[in-house]
Amino acid sequence: MIKKFIQKLVLSFFLLYWFNKIGLNFNMLIPINIVTLAIVYFLDFPGLAMLIISLIVLF
């Protein structure tokens, strides 16, 4: 149970980190904090897509 939680948390962190490494070329950055990690943790790729779309629409 704890192992699965930590694995998914680390995967969420690396998804955000990966996007930020690529997004810097396009001047797009999603901060890595508790809220964004929780969104990506609970919603996986759709959560990351939601953050990207909201970043594009709002800024």
C-alpha positions, 0 to 999 in steps of 0.5 A: 500500500505504502509502496504503491503510494510512493511509486505513484507520487514519484511518477507524478513528480517525474511527469511534471519534471519532464513537462517542465524540461520540455516546456521551458523551450516554449516558455511554459512552466507548471510549478511543482508543488503539493497542489499540482502533484495531487492533481497529477497523482489522482488524475494521472495523464488527464490531470497533467493535460488539464494543467497544460490546457489551463496554462495555455488558456489562462496565460 
